[in-house]
Amino acid sequence: MSEQSPQIKPDFSWSEIDTILLDMDGTLLDKYFDDYFWEEYVPKIFAQENKLSEQDARKELLTRYQAVESTLQWTDLDFWSTQLGLDIPELKCKVDHLIQVHPFVVDFLKYLKQLGKAVHLVTNAHSKTLDIKLRKTAIGPHFDRIICAEEIGCAKEQPEFWEKLEAVLPFDKKRTLLADDTEKVLHSAREYGMGFLVSVARPSTRLPVRHSPTYPSVAFFDELIY
């Protein structure tokens, strides 16, 4: 077990920032839903449909997942429906009671609006996943714009994503903050030249807080209400 990194606390002033880009899964929403869905629920259904043990199904699916990790295919529900012979959007709806907004998220979104900031949701999630989650959580109205990576044509882990995003969503990257729970995404945004980066240290409520060794991080967004 690796040693826990100490927290690097955010020390910026909101006067330095005009635009906030927020990830969805693991950042605003509890990633437990996604972890459970892909690691437990889908393997269970896949095992039943293919007369496999759940252990064998999980092993096979993990190999398939890893093959497309950090690409648009990883989050493409139509791709997985075809690959696995399952109706993935329908399966998500069957366990949508597990979709939860992290504590303090709505407070934080309201706070940003009070400050007069431009607030955008920028997610790798497939549009069908986005529809399910926005319906369940009702957080959509808090954003000036919501953008899925499929609209941009590449995943957030790829540095060119941010250049392409800037073409459709004008912002000054030096005065923009990105909050995300995925280190690879933060790395790509840093390479692009994003002004402010915040790592979310508790993407899933079922896992312990793990602060980034590289970026300022928060466990919950109330830490950024100041």
C-alpha positions as CSV (number, residue, x, y, z in Angstrom):
1,M,0.0,0.0,0.0
2,S,1.5,3.3,-1.1
3,E,2.0,6.1,1.4
4,Q,-0.7,8.8,1.5
5,S,0.5,12.1,0.1
6,P,0.0,15.2,2.2
7,Q,-2.6,17.7,0.9
8,I,-1.3,20.6,-1.2
9,K,-3.9,23.2,-0.4
10,P,-5.3,25.5,-3.1
11,D,-4.0,29.0,-2.5
12,F,-5.4,31.0,-5.4
13,S,-7.7,34.0,-5.2
14,W,-11.0,33.9,-7.0
15,S,-10.2,37.4,-8.5
16,E,-7.6,35.6,-10.6
17,I,-10.2,33.3,-12.3
18,D,-12.9,34.0,-14.8
19,T,-13.9,30.5,-16.0
20,I,-14.4,27.2,-14.1
21,L,-14.4,23.9,-15.9
22,L,-15.8,21.0,-13.9
23,D,-15.6,17.3,-14.5
24,M,-18.7,15.2,-13.7
25,D,-18.0,11.6,-12.5
26,G,-15.9,11.5,-9.4
27,T,-15.7,15.3,-9.2
28,L,-19.3,16.5,-8.9
29,L,-20.9,13.0,-8.7
30,D,-20.0,10.1,-6.5
31,K,-17.9,7.7,-8.6
32,Y,-19.2,4.8,-6.6
33,F,-22.0,4.5,-9.1
34,D,-19.6,4.1,-12.0
35,D,-17.2,1.7,-10.1
36,Y,-20.1,-0.5,-9.0
37,F,-21.7,-0.5,-12.5
38,W,-18.7,-1.4,-14.5
39,E,-16.9,-3.6,-12.0
40,E,-19.8,-5.4,-10.3
41,Y,-23.1,-5.0,-12.1
42,V,-22.1,-5.4,-15.8
43,P,-19.9,-8.4,-15.1
44,K,-22.8,-10.0,-13.2
45,I,-25.2,-9.5,-16.1
46,F,-22.5,-10.5,-18.7
47,A,-21.8,-13.7,-16.7
48,Q,-25.5,-14.6,-16.7
49,E,-25.9,-13.9,-20.4
50,N,-22.8,-15.9,-21.4
51,K,-22.9,-18.7,-18.8
52,L,-19.7,-17.6,-17.2
53,S,-18.7,-17.3,-13.6
54,E,-18.7,-13.8,-12.3
55,Q,-15.0,-14.0,-11.7
56,D,-14.3,-15.0,-15.3
57,A,-16.6,-12.4,-16.6
58,R,-15.0,-9.7,-14.5
59,K,-11.5,-10.7,-15.7
60,E,-12.6,-10.7,-19.4
61,L,-14.3,-7.3,-19.1
62,L,-11.4,-5.8,-17.2
63,T,-9.1,-6.7,-20.1
64,R,-11.6,-5.1,-22.6
65,Y,-11.9,-2.0,-20.5
66,Q,-8.1,-1.5,-20.2
67,A,-7.8,-1.8,-24.0
68,V,-9.7,1.4,-24.6
69,E,-9.0,3.3,-21.4
70,S,-8.4,7.1,-21.9
71,T,-10.2,7.0,-25.2
72,L,-13.7,8.0,-26.3
73,Q,-14.6,4.4,-26.7
74,W,-14.2,3.8,-23.0
75,T,-17.2,6.0,-22.2
76,D,-19.2,5.2,-25.4
77,L,-22.4,3.4,-24.2
78,D,-23.3,2.4,-27.8
79,F,-19.8,0.9,-28.3
80,W,-20.2,-1.2,-25.1
81,S,-23.8,-2.3,-26.0
82,T,-22.5,-3.7,-29.3
83,Q,-19.3,-5.2,-27.8
84,L,-21.0,-6.9,-24.9
85,G,-24.4,-7.7,-26.4
86,L,-26.1,-5.8,-23.6
87,D,-28.3,-2.7,-23.4
88,I,-25.9,-0.6,-21.3
89,P,-28.1,2.5,-21.0
90,E,-31.0,0.4,-19.8
91,L,-28.8,-1.3,-17.3
92,K,-27.6,2.1,-16.0
93,C,-31.2,3.1,-15.5
94,K,-31.8,0.0,-13.4
95,V,-29.3,1.1,-10.8
96,D,-29.6,4.8,-11.1
97,H,-30.6,5.1,-7.4
98,L,-26.9,4.9,-6.8
99,I,-26.2,8.2,-8.7
100,Q,-25.5,10.8,-6.1
101,V,-24.2,14.4,-6.0
102,H,-21.2,14.8,-3.7
103,P,-21.7,16.9,-0.6
104,F,-21.3,20.7,-1.0
105,V,-21.4,20.6,-4.8
106,V,-24.6,22.5,-5.2
107,D,-23.4,25.0,-2.6
108,F,-20.2,25.5,-4.5
109,L,-22.0,25.9,-7.9
110,K,-24.3,28.6,-6.3
111,Y,-21.3,30.3,-4.8
112,L,-19.5,30.5,-8.2
113,K,-22.6,32.1,-9.7
114,Q,-22.7,34.7,-6.9
115,L,-19.1,35.5,-7.8
116,G,-20.2,36.0,-11.4
117,K,-18.0,33.3,-12.9
118,A,-18.6,31.3,-16.1
119,V,-19.1,27.7,-15.1
120,H,-19.0,24.8,-17.5
121,L,-19.4,21.1,-17.2
122,V,-16.8,19.3,-19.3
123,T,-17.0,15.5,-19.2
124,N,-15.8,12.4,-21.0
125,A,-19.1,10.8,-20.2
126,H,-21.2,9.7,-23.2
127,S,-24.2,11.9,-24.0
128,K,-26.6,9.0,-23.0
129,T,-24.8,8.7,-19.6
130,L,-25.0,12.5,-19.3
131,D,-28.8,12.5,-19.9
132,I,-29.4,9.8,-17.3
133,K,-27.3,11.6,-14.7
134,L,-28.7,15.1,-15.3
135,R,-32.2,13.7,-15.1
136,K,-31.4,12.0,-11.8
137,T,-29.4,14.9,-10.2
138,A,-31.0,18.1,-11.7
139,I,-27.6,19.9,-11.6
140,G,-27.8,20.9,-15.3
141,P,-29.2,24.5,-14.8
142,H,-26.2,25.5,-12.7
143,F,-23.9,25.4,-15.9
144,D,-23.5,28.0,-18.6
145,R,-22.7,25.2,-21.0
146,I,-22.3,21.4,-20.8
147,I,-19.8,19.7,-23.2
148,C,-19.2,16.0,-23.8
149,A,-15.9,14.9,-25.1
150,E,-17.6,13.2,-28.1
151,E,-18.5,16.7,-29.2
152,I,-14.8,17.7,-29.2
153,G,-13.7,14.4,-30.8
154,C,-11.2,13.2,-28.3
155,A,-10.9,12.5,-24.6
156,K,-9.7,14.9,-21.9
157,E,-6.6,12.8,-21.3
158,Q,-5.3,14.0,-24.7
159,P,-3.7,17.5,-24.7
160,E,-5.3,18.4,-28.0
161,F,-8.7,18.2,-26.3
162,W,-8.2,21.5,-24.6
163,E,-7.1,23.3,-27.8
164,K,-10.2,22.0,-29.5
165,L,-12.4,23.0,-26.5
166,E,-11.1,26.5,-26.6
167,A,-12.3,26.8,-30.3
168,V,-15.9,26.0,-29.3
169,L,-15.9,27.5,-25.8
170,P,-13.8,30.7,-25.8
171,F,-11.9,31.2,-22.5
172,D,-8.6,32.6,-21.3
173,K,-6.7,29.5,-20.2
174,K,-4.5,31.5,-17.9
175,R,-7.6,32.7,-16.0
176,T,-9.4,29.3,-16.0
177,L,-9.6,26.7,-13.3
178,L,-10.2,23.0,-14.0
179,A,-11.3,20.6,-11.2
180,D,-11.0,16.9,-12.0
181,D,-10.5,13.6,-10.2
182,T,-8.3,12.0,-12.9
183,E,-4.5,12.7,-12.8
184,K,-4.1,12.0,-16.5
185,V,-6.6,14.7,-17.3
186,L,-4.9,17.2,-15.0
187,H,-1.6,16.3,-16.7
188,S,-3.0,17.0,-20.1
189,A,-4.5,20.3,-19.0
190,R,-1.2,21.3,-17.4
191,E,0.6,20.5,-20.7
192,Y,-1.9,22.7,-22.5
193,G,-1.2,25.6,-20.1
194,M,-4.3,25.7,-18.0
195,G,-3.9,28.4,-15.3
196,F,-5.3,26.6,-12.3
197,L,-5.8,22.9,-11.5
198,V,-7.5,21.2,-8.6
199,S,-7.6,17.5,-8.0
200,V,-10.6,16.0,-6.3
201,A,-9.2,13.7,-3.6
202,R,-12.4,11.7,-2.8
203,P,-14.1,10.7,-6.1
204,S,-15.9,7.8,-4.4
205,T,-17.5,7.9,-1.0
206,R,-16.6,4.2,-0.6
207,L,-12.9,4.9,-0.9
208,P,-10.5,6.8,1.4
209,V,-9.4,10.4,0.6
210,R,-6.2,10.3,-1.5
211,H,-4.6,13.7,-2.1
212,S,-2.6,14.3,-5.2
213,P,1.2,14.4,-4.8
214,T,1.3,16.9,-7.7
215,Y,-1.7,19.2,-7.7
216,P,-3.6,21.2,-5.1
217,S,-6.5,19.0,-4.0
218,V,-9.8,19.0,-2.0
219,A,-11.9,16.2,-0.6
220,F,-15.0,18.3,-0.9
221,F,-15.9,21.6,-2.6
222,D,-16.6,23.5,0.6
223,E,-12.8,23.9,0.8
224,L,-13.0,26.2,-2.2
225,I,-15.8,28.4,-0.8
226,Y,-13.7,31.3,0.6
